[in-house]
């Protein structure tokens, strides 16, 4: 299974958004991770569909993962799919019928994915694993970047990998050169890094360093 590295747009300099997006694409990263927040599901607000469309128009070849931190993601799936979301991630904790919404995401032409918060037992995902192509394990409490990695989330990754050998398992939160290899050893293969990557003067070198560390994990 291939490892993938995803810079998180939430950590970019929003005053230079086009340049930051191009810098992320030029780094050799696999995709851009776009966090969408409402002030009900998490204590913060971020972007809307127009930012996803901006990413598509600015870097059309850069794959777009869209993480919906929304109480009612079902009300916005069409808007984000139309804006160019290629993977749409919805929380297991959100207030909707996830069996229905995962099918809707697929019907809209996007990859359906689930997200689980640190405090939620991983077993709650079991009924949905046949419908999701990807699971994002949050390794911080969602809402703000720059938080400390929660190592207690690592067993969730292992639980998922043991049950679903072919599943894409992503982590988001506190990702850096020390914590990302830990997640890889636990079974993750996709890694979001926001503050760590966008804080680098040479993002390409940082991405290359992460790939080298991940190759050691695979070996």
DAGI-V696770 format. One line per field, one symbol per residue. ss: DSSP state (@ for helix, = for strand, . for the rest). phi: phi as a letter, one per 30 degrees, with the letter a starting at -180 (. if undefined). A space follows every 10 residues. Layout:
ss->???
phi->???
//
This chain:
ss->...=====@@ @..@@@@@@@ @@@@@@.... =======... ........@@ @@@@@@@@.. ..=======. ..@@@.@@@@ @@@...==== =......@@@ @@@@@@@... ======.... .@@@@@@@.. ...=====.. .......... @@@@@@@@@@ @@@....=== ==......@@ @@@@@@...= ===.@@@@.. ..@@@@@@@@ @@@@@@@@.
phi->.ddbcbdcde cddddbdddd dddddddjdd acccdcbcdc dbdabbcbed ddddddddbd cceccccccb dbdddbdddd dddjdcbbcb ddddcadded ddddedddjc ddbcbbdedd dddddedcdd cccabccdcb ddkbdiddec dddedddded dddbecddcc bbkidadcdd ddddddkdbb bcbceddddd dbdedddddd ddddddddd
//
